[in-house]
Amino acid sequence: MHRRQFLGWSVLAGTVAATGLPRPSRASSAGTNGSAHAADWAWLIGNWDVRHRRLRERLMGSNDWQDFGGKSALWATLGGLGNVDDNIIELPGNSYRGLTLRAYDPAADRWAIWWLDGRNPTRIDPPVRGRFNGDRGTFIGHDTLRGQPIVMRFIWRDIHSPRPWWEQAFSADDGAHWEVNWRNWFTRTAAQPSPLSLADDAPEDWRFLRGRWRVHHRRLREGAVGNDDASWQSFGGELTNWPVLGGHADISDERMELPQGVAHVVGMHTHDAPRHQWLAWQLDGRDPADIATPLRGGFNDGVANFRGETQRDGKTLATRISWARGGPNSVRREHSISEDGGATWKAEWNSELERIG
């Protein structure tokens, strides 16, 4: 795992790199540019009924359209500069779940939008990126279809109307020609978001984390050689967690009151059922252009462990993030390192979560 991935993994578990200070904020380098965009998606917060119209085959000259319904729920994250929506897509004969992650990058002055199809929770699609202009938002990205490169385009229209709608189009000739292959229309059912229904086969592993938590962090100071109170920094934070993908995934939106400044992070676990494992993804508000490569882990006797490696001072260190519940209203996270391949571990960051909602 390279340095950036290690930082991302550390933040996901309520940590920044144990070897130093948090990364400089890209948002702070852009001044107040980000704050003006915190309301860009406010019109979509809440729960919705969705009417879909989808072209059955893409870039095949087809004119065979399918019409069906769906549900959507959207929450703001990252202090307003991100959001997550969870979706039920009632495709005839193949209803499925999916979710969207979005984040605003002040340095580039644009939003990134990622899609994760619940039928393949080990992959997040390449993002589309763009911005809003009045009542319309346009976002462009690149992917492949049947092994060939394509350009993707998302357009949101009439966003401040009672019936906002979205359109997806693909181009096989670098944008010279476009084929619209999906449209959907939104009808609000609730102003405040609430989780969509759970699937009958939803795993129970992360149920203990759902809700709102006050977080008490204790981090070993950089360069500390002892383990007394003076060797540690303490600071606070909050975390909110809710289920998505019918319970086959969960989202945590976290605010950390680091001594160097407030940081916002979105963490996500998705269930890889065939391998009986969880993938841990992270979207850091200080580096909102990319989602870090996920880490894998699982539960054993009620404790979740995610492990990886990082380089420090020319050495390869094993890293471990552990989650353990202390009761219905408390959870403990611990980040540790090992210099002997996991034979012994040294804790560098502890987080005590206390339920507040």
Summary of the structure (lengths in Angstrom):
residues: 357
radius of gyration: 21.1
end to end distance: 35.6
largest distance: 70.3
contacts: 1108
relative contact order: 0.18
helix: 10%
strand: 55%
